[in-house]
């Protein structure tokens, strides 16, 4: 179990570093458009800094495979959420995206949520689901991807022109990308359950007969195009927290049901897990809501 915790924390470091490197690289790349995916990919591959960030994200996917082999999906998502603390700090130090007082309070709340989730884990190995209905996974993935694409297009219609989209559009884009990466998490979970290091050929043949590798390719390519265009136009400290919150909530709920995993039976551990997940989600959702300064004279008009 503790190998899974260590792998989850390592994935957090890799993901946060990768996103920050990509955001730094995107500032020097011409404006990207999802309507021209080939041009988008060509521009990205021409940036060594962006390639370094993408390699860090790829290593994070590898660590995620270890996590899903050792931890239930609900517990894993609570640990993944903790990586946003590092993301916010790196965004401030590397990208100059200064943390507001609300974001500092959110960081403390996420740390508290992490302690709750870790406290809910049992010392002995937990039961980890390894099978899901192919039809349910495909139906769930298809509906989720369609919803994500629709939401991304709707957010694009509200976007301001140029590199700095309005916050509501940035939130819509981030939620859409989160849905795509939520489906990726289902695919990664399915792949991890069928990996056998001592029989790589049998594992490859077994995986080829499932939808998981193809689903991962589709969501990986789609998520790349959508996330980079959104990340170029909006703050990383806005896009990544909302995206991660959506993906974690999606995986912890629908993924747990799809793979038949059970929650802790002890009331105390169950309460810690649910409270930690609820705290993390509520903090990050509150963080994603943009604050709008009240115009001068508004109080007098309200009276």
Residue, then its C-alpha position, 0 to 999 in steps of 0.5 A: x500500500x505504501x508503495x502506492x502512496x509513494x508512487x502517487x506523491x511522485x506522480x504529483x511532483x512529475x505532473x506539477x513540474x510538467x505542467x509548469x514547464x509546458x506553461x513556461x514554454x507556451x509563453x514563447x510559442x505562437x497562438x495555438x488553435x484546436x482547429x489546426x491540431x497538426x500545426x499545434x503539434x508541430x509548434x509544440x514539438x519545436x520547443x525543447x522546454x515543452x518536450x521536457x515538460x511532456x516527458x515529465x507528464x509521461x513519467x507521471x502516467x507511469x507512476x499512476x500505473x503503479x498507484x492503480x495496482x496498489x490503491x483503490x481509485x477513491x483513495x488514489x484521487x485524494x492523494x493526486x489532489x494534494x499535488x496541486x499544493x506544489x503546482x500553486x507554489x511552482x506557478x508562483x515561483x517559476x511563472x510569477x503567478x502570485x498566490x492570493x490570500x484565498x489560494x493560500x487558504x486553499x493550500x492549507x485546506x488541501x493539505x488537511x484533505x491529504x492527511x484525512x485521505x492518508x489516515x483512511x488507508x488501512x495498514x494491510x493491502x486494500x481490495x483493488x478492483x481489476x475488471x469492468x464491463x467493456x460496454x459500460x466503460x465505452x458508454x461512459x467514455x463516449x458520453x464523457x468525451x462528447x460532453x467535454x468537447x461540447x463544453x470546450x466549444x461552448x467555452x470557446x464561444x465566450x472566450x476573449x480574443x488573444x492569449x488571456x481568456x476570460x476566467x469563466x471560459x478558462x473554467x469551462x475549458x479546464x472542466x472539459x479537459x478534466x472530463x477527457x483526462x477522467x476517461x484517460x484515468x479509466x483507461x490507465x486503470x484498465x491497463x494497470x490491472x492487466x500488466x504482468x511484468x513477468x509476462x510482457x507478451x501475454x500482457x500485450x496480447x491481453x490488452x490488445x483485446x480490450x478498449x483501454x489502450x485505444x481509449x488512452x490513445x484517443x484521450x491522450x491525443x485529444x487532451x494534449x490538443x485541448x489542454x495546451x490551447x487552454x493552458x496558453x490562454x489562461x493561468x496555470x494556477x486556474x486551469x490545472x486545479x479545476x482540471x484536476x478537481x474534475x478528473x479526480x471527482x470523475x474517477x473517484x465516483x464513476x471509476x470506483x463504480x465501474x471497477x466494483x471497488x468498495x469503500x472502507x467498512x469502518x465508520x471512522x476510516x470511511x468518514x475520513x475518506x469522504x470528508x477528505x475528498x469532500x474538503x478537497x473538492x469544495x476547496x478547489x471548486x471555490x478556488x476556481x470561482x473568479x472573484x469579481x471586484x464590486x464596482x464603485x457606487x454599486x452599494x449605493x445603487x443597491x440601496 
